[in-house]
Amino acid sequence: NSYVFVFEPETGKLTRFADVSAILSRPAGSYGYGKIHAQMVRVSCGEVVFGTYWGTRTGLTYGGPYTGDHLLSIHVATLRVRDLGVPVPGRGLPSLAGHDGLIYGEAVDPQGRPQGQKGDSGAFFVYDTRSQKVIYRSDDQRHLGFRNLAVDAAGRAFLAMADGGLLRYDPGGELSVHSARLPAGWLRASTSPARDGTVYAVTREPERYVAIRSDGRIDDLGPASGYVASMALAPAENEFYVVPDAHGVAWQRGTPLVAVVSGVVKFSTNR
């Protein structure tokens, strides 16, 4: 099962207000929704959308109550959660992003790629929260990674390909190969766009910070200080924040919060 909490900065109070099994009326003992893995997406000032994700691929079977992972919507004022359904049947939802009422998602196949090929396989989809339906889907096999969608101010979504390449989705269009490439690796995390249109991102294998500019150029900002799975742009946009060494080893470094300015680590704290 997975649980949803709200944090109130004014009081410092953290409150659990929902759980996925109860919302989806999942029968006891059936395959569940063990994670909320993808980034939550702010659709408007009053609505946030999130997705479920399997807890493990081991023993995963589709059928009965489990037909794939769900999108769910939180009404911020009332904390009411409603089910938006399964956007891509038979797939998990490890990565979400959004723009102007659209939810962009990576929907991964639990079986992975054919035997002998490395990495995940799956689909890219676009869900329109106004019509409440999927308006675009691509199963392009050049799509790799399935852990991050970088979205710029124009609503263009960037998806990982092999060897630093990127696929790009323009609203109303289709996936195509982007003209610029990453310095290495594949997309793992990204920020919201800055006012100048820049999206800051980080790659995996190897770990490097990059800047995706509004004109499509990609600048290499240098090596990241560990495996980064989450990034956030500061309100003043003069730096972005990361927590390095994701997936189980951050505690060995005291779980530092790192601020990066133009690709250079500015400070870290071990609080």
Secondary structure as UniProt FT lines:
FT   STRAND          3..8
FT   TURN            9..12
FT   STRAND          13..19
FT   HELIX           20..24
FT   TURN            28..29
FT   STRAND          41..44
FT   TURN            45..46
FT   STRAND          47..51
FT   TURN            58..59
FT   TURN            64..65
FT   STRAND          71..75
FT   TURN            76..79
FT   STRAND          80..85
FT   TURN            89..90
FT   STRAND          92..99
FT   TURN            100..101
FT   STRAND          102..108
FT   TURN            110..111
FT   TURN            115..116
FT   STRAND          122..128
FT   TURN            129..132
FT   STRAND          133..138
FT   TURN            141..142
FT   STRAND          150..151
FT   TURN            153..154
FT   STRAND          157..160
FT   HELIX           162..164
FT   STRAND          166..169
FT   TURN            171..172
FT   STRAND          175..177
FT   STRAND          186..190
FT   TURN            195..196
FT   STRAND          199..204
FT   STRAND          208..212
FT   TURN            214..215
FT   STRAND          218..223
FT   STRAND          231..233
FT   TURN            235..236
FT   STRAND          240..242
FT   TURN            246..249
FT   HELIX           250..253
FT   STRAND          257..261
FT   TURN            262..263
FT   STRAND          264..269
//
